[in-house]
C-alpha cells in the first residue's frame, strides 16, 4: 500500500497524532530477517503475530520488513505506535479509528440495522467490509495497561475477520488472552531468541558498513558478546573506530546487556564532534524532537540538517513523518544518553527540560509541556499548563489523563489554583477516588467560605457521587441553567447542573420539568463540545421516557445516540452511564442477548466510574438476566460485585438495594424464612423520609419487596394498606403503576379472587402495551400465565389492538401463543413442602391433619395450598388433585 503523506503538525499539536501512524523508514544497513519471514510463512493460519523481546531486539525494524512483505503481496497495511497516554480510552479509540481509516475504502456506516453498540463491533465491521487482505501493525503494545483496552484487544483478536492479520511489537505481553489463541493455532509468537541476529546475519550487517574492515575473529567476538542483540551490534558498528573498543574484542570480556549498551553508547558519543555530542545529550531528553524545539534547547541553528544527518548515519534516530518534521530516538539509546547527561550535568538537564516545557506551552501541546515541566521540577509551570489543558480534558471526559498528571503535582500547587482545583475535583469525583478527593473537597469548601469561587456545580456532583441527594439537589437548583450563551468549560458545567436538575425533577415524578432541564443540558453540551455531560443527558432522558411507560421511545433515544457520532461510542465515563441505562431498557424489552452483549465490554467501566443509580440498574438487570438463563452463580457474582462497589464507594442505599434484590430472589424460590432473615439484616435508611425516588429504586425491590413478602406470607390486610398508600403516591410514574398492579394481581390471587386478578392484569397491560414493557410481567411469569393465555385468546376490547404484544408476553412467560385457549401453562416448580402437602391432599387429608403431620399451623397449610392452586392454575382441592395426576405429580 502506498504510504500517505503525513500532515504537518499544527500549533495545537496533531489532533489524531499522525506521527503515531508512521512506520520506521528502511535504512541501507537493514539486514533482511529471512528466518523470521520464513517462520511466518510456516505459521499457517496464525492471524495474530506477536514479536516479544526486550528493548533493542529490532522488533520495530522486523515489523517494518513484515509490512513491506505484506505490501509486496498486495496486502493493505496500516501502522500504529502506542504509548502510555493511549490508556485514556477516548484518545486510544480516536487513534485506532484513524488507523483503520488509513486503509482506502475502510469506511462503514456508523450504525447498522441492529445499531453499533461496541467499538470492537464497529471496527470489525469496517475491517470485514474490505474485499482484500489487511495487515494492522501495532508497536509498543506493552504500554497498554487499561483494563478496558485490554478487554478491547481480547475481543478484537477473538472476533477478528478472516481478511485481517494483527502484528504486535511488545517488550512483554499484556493480558489479552494470547495463550488460548496460541493453543488454537490462531497466534504465533516471535521470541527474543528468534529476533537475535544469526552469525550470517551479523556478518551481513557488518558487510553493509563498507567503511569498516572486520576480521572473522572480530566478528565472532562481537557475536559472542552480544549474542546477536541487534542494538548492541549497531552500537558496535558505530563505535569500532575507537581503539579501546576494538582492542576489547581481543579479550573475553562479558557483562550485562545494559552495561554493554552503556559502554558502547559512551564510545559512540566520544566519536562525535563536541558540538554534536552536546546536541545528542540535550536532545536525548526529548521523547519527540523537531528542529524548532531542538534549536530552542541547544541554540543550534541548523538543527534540521543535523536531525536528517543523524537518521542517515543510523544513530538510533528515526523520522515520525514523511516531511521529516518530527523524530524520535530509540528508547535504549535515549535512556543511555539521558542517564549520562542527567548524572553529569543535572542543572543543564533541568534547563533543557524547562526550555522544552516553555516551548510546548507556547505551542499549546500540553501533554509534552507538563511532562517536561515536571522533569524540570517546575511544578508551578506544570500546574498552570494542566489548568489550561484541564478544561478540555474534563469536557471530553478524559479524566484518567487528568488524574494521571494531577497525581504528580503537590496538593498545594493544585489548591493554589481554584480553577484547577475544580477540574481535578471532577476527575476524582467521577472516577470515585474518595481518598484523593477528600483534601480537594476541603479546599473547595474553604474557597467557597472565603468567597474566592462559587463551586456549586462541582460540589453538587460530589454530593450526588456520595449519594448525598439532598445536598446535591440543593446546590444544583441554585445554578441558572437557562443561560445558554457560554461555551467551553463553562458550558460543560452548566450541562452537568442541568443534568442534575433533570434527575431531581425525574425523582419527583415531574417529567415535564425533567424534559426541559435535559433539553438545556443538551444545548449546553453542544455549545461546550462536551460529550462527557452528553452521555449522562442521553442516559437520564432514556430513563425518563421508560419510567413514563415509553420503553420504545427510550430505546430509540439510546440507538440514535449510539449512531449519531463516533464520540458516542467512546468507552469513556459518560458512555458507561449511557450504556448502563441502555442495558436496563433492553432488559425491560426482553432483548436479553443485546443487553448482555452491551453490558459485558463495559462492565468494568460501569462498576468503576458511574454514579450509584447507573451502576445499580445495569448490574441488577444483568443479574436478573443471568438468573433467567439459569446461571445462578453468575447472577450471584453480579450482586457481589455491586455490593463491593457499594462498600468501596460508601453507598448504603446501594447496599439496601442489593439486600432487597437478594431477598426478592429468596421469595421467588419460596424460601420465605430466608428472605425474612435477609430483610431483617438490611440496614434501615437513617434519614427522614424524602419526597424523591431515585431511578434505581424504581427497578429495585426496596419499595416493593416488603409488600411482596406480606402477600406471600398471607398478611393480606397489611399488604392491602401498603399497596393503597403506594398507589396514591405513584402519580404519573407509569413504570411504578405497573409494578404496583402486578403486586395487586398477586394479592388477588393469594386472596383467591381470580376474576379480580384478571381485571388488575387488564389494567396493567393497558399501561404497559404502548411502550412494549415485557420483563416486569416475566418476573411474575408462571403465576400470570394462565391469566395471560385467556386474555390472549379472548382479549377485551381495550386490548384487541395489542394482540402482537400479548403474544410476545405469553411467549416470554413460557407459554405458547399459538395453542388453543385451553393450552395449559408450564408448571412452576413446587417446593419440597408443597410436594408433601400435595401428596397428603391426594390422600384426602384435612387441613388440620396436614398441619399435625407436618408440625405447622393450619394457616401455613392454607398458605401453601394457595400457592399450589396458583401453580396448577386451579381454584379448589378436587381440581388440584386432577391437575396433579394429569401432570404425573401424583399417582
N, C-alpha and C positions, 0 to 999 in steps of 0.2 A: 504494500500500500504506500502511496506517495505521502510523505510527511507534510502535514500542514504547517505553514509558517506561523510561528508564534507571534502574537501581537506584542508591541512594546508596552512596558508597564506604565500605568497611569500614575499621577502623583499620589493617588489614594491607594496604590497597590493594585494587584491583579484581583479582580472580582472573583474569578474562578481559579486563581493561582495557576496560570498557564504553564509556568515553569515545571509544575509537577507532572505534566504530561509529555515532557521532552526526554526522550531516551538518550543515554550516553552516545557520543559520537564515536565512530570507528577510528582508531588510531593506526598508523602504519605498523606499529610494533605489535599489534594484536595477533596472538597466536591462535589459529583455528583449534577449537576444542572438539576434535573429531571423536574422542572417546565418549564425551557427554552426548554429542549429537547422535552417535550410533546407538548409545544406550536408550535414547528417547525413541528412536525408530523401532527398537526391540521391545519397548514398553507396552506395545499393543494398544489396548483400548483405554489406557490411562487418560482421564480427562482433566486431572489436576496434577500438576508437576511442581514440586517444591524443591528449590535449591536452598539447602540449610547448611550454614557454615559460619564460623566467627568472621570478624571484620578482616578484610584483606585477602579473601579467598577468590576474588574475581566473580562474585555472584552477578553483579550488575553487567559486567562485560560478557559473561556467558549468556545471560538473559538476552543481551543485545544480539549475540550470534544466533540464538534460537529464533529471535524475532526476524532477523534477516533471512534465515532459512524458511520460516513460515511465509514471508512475503514472496520469496522466490517460487514457492508453490502456489501462489495466488491467494493465500490466506490474508484476510483483513486483520490488521493488528492495531492495538492502542496500548498506551503506557501510562502508568500512574505510580509516582513515588510517594509513599506515605510518610507521615511524620507524627510527632506526639500531639500536635494541635488537632489532628484529624479525629481524636477521641471525642470531640464535640460532634454529636450526631448530625446537626444541621450542616456544618461545614463538610463533613465526610460525604453525605449524600449529594451535596452540590458537586463535589469533585467527582463522585462516581457517575453521576448523570453526565457530567462533562466528558468523562472517559468514554462512555457509550456513544456520545454524540460525535466523537472523533470518527466513528465508523459511518461512512456515507450510507444514507438510507436507513440508519438506525433510529427512525422516528416513528413512534407509535402513538395512537390516540391516548390521551391522558386517562381515559376510562373506557372500559368495555361494557358489555351488556350487564355484567354482574357487578361492575364497579371495582376499580383497582384499590384494594384496601391495604396493601402492604408494599413497601419498597421493593422487596425481592420479587413480588409478583409482577410489578410494573417493569422492572429491569429484565426479568426473564422473558416477559412478553416482547420487549423491544429486541432482545437478542435473538429470540426464536423467530421473529418476523423476518430476519435476514435470510436470503436464499443462497448463502455461501458460508464457508467455514470462517470462524472468527477465533482469534487468539488474544486474550487480555493478559497483560504483563503488569504485575503489582510488586514493586520493590519495597523493602524495609517493612515487611509485614509484622515484625516483632514489635513495632511501635504501637500496634493496636492492643489496647487493654480494656476498652469499654465493653461491659457485658452485652450491651445491645448490639454493638458492631460485631462482636464475636458470634452472637446468635445470627446476625445477618449473613456472615460468611458461612456458617454451618448450613443455613437454609439454601444459600446460593449454590454451594457445592452439591447439596443433596438433590436439588431440582434443576441442575444445570442443563440447558438444552443440548441436544445431540450435536449441534453445529459449533459448539463453543468449547474451547480449552482454556483453562486458567493456568498461568505460570506465576509462581511466587518466588521472590528472593527474601530470605529472612535469616537472622542470626539464631533465632530459636523459634519453635513452632508454638503459637498460642493455642488455646483450647478451642479448636474449630472442628473437632470430630474427624481428624485426619486418619486416625488409626483404623477406623472401620472402613474408610474408603480404600486404604491400602490393602486390607484383608480381602475386600471385594474386588480388587484389581482395578479400581477406578482412580487410584492415585499412585504416584511414583515419586520417591524422594531421592534427590541427588545429594549425597553426603559430602562432608568436607574432604574425605579421602578421595572421592571421585573428582572433586574440583581442583585438588592439588595437581601441579604440572608433573607429568612423567619426565623421565630423563630425556626422551626425544623432544618433548615439548619445551623443556628447559633449554636444550641445545638450539632449537629453532628460535626461541625467544632471544637468546644472545646473538645468534647469527644475524638477526634483524638490526642489531646495533653495529653498523659497519665500522664505527669509529673505534670499536674495541677488538682487540685480538686476544682470544681466550684459548688457553691450553686445555686439553682434555682433563688434566688433573685438577685444574682450577674449577672447571665446570662441575666435576664430580664433588669437589669440596663444597662448592656453593649448594649443590643439590642436597648433599648430606646434611648441611647445617640448616637449610630451610625446609627440607622435606617437601620441596615443591610448592611452598607457600607463595602464591603469586605476588603479594605485596612486598615480601622480602626480596624476591627476585628483582622486582622493579627498583627497589631501593639499592640493591647491589649494583644493578646496571648503572644507576645514576651516580654511585659513589666510588666506582672502581678506579677512577683516575687519581684517587688519593693513595699514596704509597702505603700508608698504615693499613688501609682496608685490604689492599692487595696482599700485603705481607701476612695478614691474619689468615689468609687462605692456606698458608703453608703449615699452620698449627691447627691441631684438632681441638678447637675451642667450641664449646656448646653453651647454650643459655636458654632462658625462657623466651618465647616468641616476642613478648612486649619489650624485653631487654634488647633483643636483636633489633627490633624496629626503632627503638630509641637511639641505639648506637649508630645504625645506618642513617637515620634521619639527620642526626647531628653531622655526619660526614657529608651527606648530600648538601646540607646547608653551607658547610665550610667551603665547598667548591664554588659557591656563587660569589658574585661581587658584593662588597659591603652594602651597597645601595639595595641590591636585590635581596640580600639576607634580611635587611631591615623591613623591606616590603613584605617578604614572606612571613616573617614573625608577626608583624602587626595585623596583616590581613587574615592570618590563620585564626584569629579570634572571632571572625565573622562567619556565621552559619551560611550566609549568602553574600556574594560580592558583586558589585557593579563598579564601573570606572569612576563615576562621580563620588560614590561612597569611599572608594579606595583613595581617591585624591584628597578627600576630606580628612581621612585619618592618617595619611602618610605624607601629604604635601607633594606627592609625585604627580607631575602634570601629565605625563604620558602613560597613565595607568591602563588605558585601553590596550595600548601596544604591549605592555608588559603582560597583561592577562592573556592575550592571544598567544604571546610567545611562550608563556608557561604551559598553556594547554598543548601547543605543538610539541614542546620538548618532553611531554609526558610527566610533568612534575605534579602529578596527582590532582590536577585541576581539570574539571570538565564544564562545558558550557551547559546552561539550562534553557537556552532558547536558540532558535536559528539565527537571530540577529546578533548574537554574541553580546548581549547586554548584561546578562546575569550568569554568574559562575558559582561553582561550589568545589571546595577541596574534598578529597577522600577523607572520610571520618578518622581513619587511623593516622594519616599523615598530619591532619589538622590538630589532632589530640597531642601528638608528639611535639609539634612545634609550639602550640599554645602553652603546654605544660612547661616547656623550657623557658619561654618568654615570660610567663607569669612568675616563675620562680626566680629568674634573674633580674627582671625589671618590673616589679609589681606596680610601681607608681605609673610607669609608662603604659603598662597594660590597662590600668584603670582609666587613664586618659583616653586611650583608644576606645574603650567601651563608652565613655562619656560622649566623645565626639560622634560615635556611631548612633548613640541614643538621640542626640540632638538632631542629627541628620534625618533619622527615621521620623522623628516627631514632626519636623518641617514638611515631610512628605506624607504625613498622616498614615504612616504604616505602623500602626500601634503595637501589634504583637512583637515585632522585631525591636521597636523602640523600648518597650517595657523590659524585654529581655536584657538589652544592653544597659539600661539604666540600673537594673538590679545588679548586673555583673559589676558595674562601676560603684556599687553601694550608694548610689544616688536615689535613695528610696523616696525622697520628696518628688523628684522628677518622675519616677515611675508611677507614683500615686497620681500626679497631675495628668499623666497620659492615660492612666486607667480610668480616671474620672471622665475624660473626654470620650474615650472609647466605650465606657460602660453604658452610655445611653443607647448605643446601637446594640450592644450585647444583650441588654435586658429586653429591649423591644422585640428583638428577633428570637428571644428565648435561648440564647447561647450562655446559659447560666453556669454550665460546667466550666467553660473557659473563664468566665468572670471569677468564679470561685478559685480556680487554679492559680490565678495571678494574685488575688486578694490574700490568699493564704501565705504568700511570700512577702507580704508587707507587714510592718509593725502595726499593731492596732491603733497606736497614737497617730500614725500618718493617715489612716483611714478616717478616724473620728475628727481629725483636724479639718476635714473637708466635708461639710454637711451633705453636699450633693452626692459625693462618692459613698458616704455612709448609707444613704438611701438606696443607692444601686446595689451595694453589697448586701444590704438587708433583703432586697428582693431575691437575690441568689440564695441566701441562706434560708429564707422562709420557704421558697418553693422547692428547694432541694431537701428541706426538713433537716437542716444541720442545727439542731437545738443548742448544742454546747457552743458552737461558734456564734450563733445569733444572740446569745444572752448578753454579752457585753455591747454588741451593736444596738440591741434593743434599749439597754440602759442609756447609751449615749443619745439615742433618738429622743427618749423621754426627757433627758436633761436639756437637749437643744430646744425641744418644744417648750419646756418650762421657762427657759431663758428668752424665748421669743425669737430665736435665731432662724427657725424654719417652722413650717406647718406640715408635719409629716402625716397628715390624716390618712392618706391613701395607703402608704406602705404599712402604717400601723394597723389599719383595718385589715390588710392582707395578713399581717402577723397574727391578728386576733382570730381570724377565721381559720388560719392554719392551726392555731392552738385550740380550735373548737370553742373559743370564747365568743359565742354567736352574738350575745347582747352588745358587747364592746365593738365587734366588727360592724354590726348594723348601725350602731350609734355614730361611729366615725364616718362610715360611708355615706350616711344621709346628709352629712354636712357639706359634701362635695357638690359643686354646681356642674352637673354632667351635661347641661344644655349649652354650655359654652363650647362651640364647635369650631372656633377659629384658630386653634392651636395645632401644632404639628410636632413631629419627633417624639422625644421622651415625654413631654407634657401631654401629648395626645394619648400616648400609651397609658399613662397614669389615669387619665380620665376614663379611658376604656375599661381599665381594671375596676375603677369605682362604679362605673355604670353596670358592669357585670355583677358586682356585689349587690347593688341596688335591685337588679333583676332577680337575684337569688332571694333577697329579702321579700320582695313582692310575691314571688312564687311560693315561698314558705308560708305566706299569709293567705294564700289562695286568691290573690289579686292578680289574675292573669293579664288583665289589660295593662296595669302599671308595669308588670314584668315585660310585656311586649314592647312598651315604649322605652323602658330603660335599656333593654337589649338592643333596640334599634339605635339608640345613642352609642352604645358600646361598639356597634358595627361601624358607625360613622367615624368614631374616634380611631378605631383600628385602621381604617382605610387611610385616614389623614396621617397617622403615625407610622404607617407601613409596619404594623406590629402584629405579625402572625401569632405571637405568644398569647396576647389577650384575645385574638380572634378565635383561637381554638376553644377557649373557655366559653366564649359567647355562643359558638355553634353548639357546644355540649349542653349548655343551660337552655338554649332555645328549643333543642330537640326534646329535652326532658319536660319542658313546659307544655309542649304540644301533647306529649304522651300522657301526662297527668290530666290533661283535659279530654282524654279519650282518643285523640287523633294520632294513633300509632303510625298510620301510613304517612301522615304529614311529617312526623318525626324522622322516619326512615328516609323520606325524600330529602329532608334537610341534611342529614348526615351524608347521603350519597352525593348530593350536589356539592357539599363542601369538599369531599374527597376528590371529586372530579374537577373542581374549579381550577386548581393550580398545583404544581408540584410541591409548593410550600405546605399545602395542607397535608401532604403525605409524610413530611419530615417527622422522624421519630424524636421530636423534641418534646418538651414537657407539656405544652398545651395540647399537642396532638394526642398525648396519652390521656388527657382529660376528655377530649372529644371522643376518643376511642372507647373509653370506659362507658360513657353514656350510650354510645352506639351498640356496644355489646349487650347492654340491658335491653335496648329496643329490639334487637334481633332475637334475644331470648323470648321476649313477650310475644313476638310474631311467630314463635316456634321455628325459627330458622336457626336451628341448633348448630348445624355444620358451619354456617357462615359466622355465627357468634364465636365458636371455638377457634376457627381459623384467624379471626381478627384478634382474639384475646391473646393467644399463645405468644406471638412475637413481641407483644407489648407488655407482657405480664410483669417483667422486672421494672420497667419504667413506671407503670401504673402503681406498683407497690412502693416504689422508692420516692416518687416525686409528686403525686397528685394529692389533692386535699381529701379530707375524710370521706365525704359523700361520694366522690368519684371512685375512690378505691373500693368503697363498700359495695356499690351497685355492681361493679364489674366482677369482683371476686364472689359475691353471693350468687349472682346469676350463673357464673361458671361452675360453682359448686353444685348448684341445682341441676345443671346440665350433666355433670358427672354422675349425680345421683340417678337421673333419668336413664342414663345409659348403663347403670349397674356398676359403675366404678366407685364403689363405696370409699375405698382408701384415698383415691384421688380427690373425691369430694371433701373428705376429712382434711386432706392436706391443704386444700384451698382455704378452709376455715382456720386451720392452724396458722397459715401464712398471714391471713388477715389479722388474727389475734396478735401475732408478733409485731405487725405494723402498728396495731393499736397500743401495745405496750411500749414500743420504741418511741412512738410519737406522743405519748401521754394523752391518749384519746379514750376516756372512759365511756363516752357514748358509743364508740365503735365496739368496745368490749361488751356493752349491753346488747348491741345488735348481733354480735356473734353468739352470745349466750342464748338469745331468743331463737336464733336460727337453729342452734343445736337442739333446743327444746322442741321446736316445731318438727324436726326430724324424728325425735323420740315419740311425739304424739302420733305422727303419721304411721309409725311402726307399731302403735298400740302399747308402747311402753310408758304408761301413764305415771307410774310411781317414779320412774327415772326422770321423766320430763318435769315432774313436780320438784324433784331434788335439784335439777339444773336451774329451774326458775328461782328456787329459794336461794341459790348461790349468786344470782345476778345482783350486782350492787345497784341499789336504787339511785335515781337521779337526785343529788343532794340539793339542787337549786329549786327555786319556786317555779310553779307551772308557767309556761310561756305561751304566747298566742301563736307562735310559729311552729311549723313542722318541716324540718329539712328533708330534702327529697329522698335520701337514703332510708329514712324512717318510713316512707311510703312503701318501699319494696320490702323492708324487713318486717319482723314479727313483733317488735316491741309494743306496737299499739294494738295488735290484734291477737297475739298469742294467748294472752290471759283469757280472752273471750272464747277462743277455740278450746282451751283447756276446760273451762266451765261447762261448755256444751258437751264435750266428750265424757266428763265426769257426771253428767246428768244434773248439774246445778243450773237448771233452766231459768229459774226466776232471776238469779243474779246475772246470768248471761243476757237475759232479755233487757234488763235495766241498762247494762253496759252498752248493748247494741243500740238501744234507743238514744242514749247520750251521744255515742259516736256518730250516729246518723244525723243527729241535729247539728253537729259541728262540721260535717263533711262539706257543706257549702257546694261550690261548683267544681269540686275535685272529682271528676268522673272516675278516675282510676280508683280512688278510695271508695267511692259509692259502690263500684262493682265488687270490691273486696268485702265490703260490709254486706252486700246482697248475698254473696256466697256463704258468709257466716250465717246469715239469716236462713238460707236453704238448709245448712247443716242443723240449725236449731229446729226447724220444722220437721226434718227427717228424724231427729232424735225424739221429738215430741210425738212422732207417729202420724203427722199430718202431711201426707204425700201431696195432696192437692194444693196445700198452701206452699209447699216447697216448689211445686211446678210453677205456681204463679210468680213466686220470687225469682225463679230462674228466667222466666219470660222477661221480667223487668231488667235483670242483669244482662241478658242478651241484647235487649234494645239499646242499652248503654254501650255495650262492647262491640256490637256488629259493625257500626260505621267505621271504626278505626281498625278492626281486624285483630283485636286482642285475643290471644289463644291460651298462653301458659297460665294465666290466672285461673282458668277453668280446669286445666290439666292437673293442677295441684290438688284438686278435689275429684279428679277424673272418674274413678271407677264408681264412686258413690253417685256421681251425677249422670253417669252414662245411661242408665235406664230412662231417666227423665229426658235426656238429650235425644235419645232414639225416638221417643214418642213425638217430641216436638219436630224432629227432622222429617218424620213420615206424615205427620198431621200438624203442620205449623199453623198457629193462629194468624189472623190477617196481618198483624203488626210485624210478623217475621217472614212472611211469604217471600219478600224480595231479597231476603238474606239466606236463601237456600244453599248457595255455594259456601257461605261462611259456616253454616250449621254442619254441612258435610265435612268441612275441614276440621271442625271442632270435634265431631264424632270420631273421626279417624285419629286425631291427636290424643283422644281419651281412650283409645284402644278398641273402638267399635268398628263395625262395617256399615258404612252409609248405604251400600248397595243392597244390603239384605232387606227382607220384608220387615214390616213393622213388628213382627213377633221375634225378631232377632234378639237373642239373649246376649247380655253384656258379659264380657270375660269376668271371671270371678276374682275379686280381690282376695289375696291370701288371708286365711284365717289364722289367728294366733293359736298357740297351744291351748290356752284356756277356752277359747271359743270352740275349738275342735272337741274338747272334753264335754262342754255344755251341749254341743250339737249331738254327741253320742247319747248323752243322758236324755235329751229331748226325744230322740228317736225311740228310746226305750219307755217313753211315757211318763218320765219323772216330772213331778210338780216343781214349781219354783222353790218351795220350801225344802223339798227333798234334795234338789240340786245344791241349794245353799248348804245343807247339812253335810252332804257328801264331799263338797269341795271346801268346806270350812270358810265360807264367805257369807256376807249378808245377802238377803233377798234383793235389796236394791242393786247390789253388784251383779247378781244374776240377771235382773231386768236390763241393766245397762248393757251387758254382753249380748243378751238376746236381741236388743235393738240393733246392735252392730251386725249381728248375724243376719237379721232380716234385711238390713240395708245392703249387705254384700251379696245376698242371694236374690235381691230385688223382689222380696215378698213382704206380706204385711201380717202374717199370722203363723201359728205353730204348724198347722197341717201343710200349708204351702211350703214352709221351710223344710219340712221332712221330705216332701215330694221333690222339691228342687235339689236337695242334697243327694237323694237317691239317684235322680236323673244324672247328676254330675259325678256319681261314683264316690261321693264323700262318705256315705254310709251304705251298709248293705241290709 
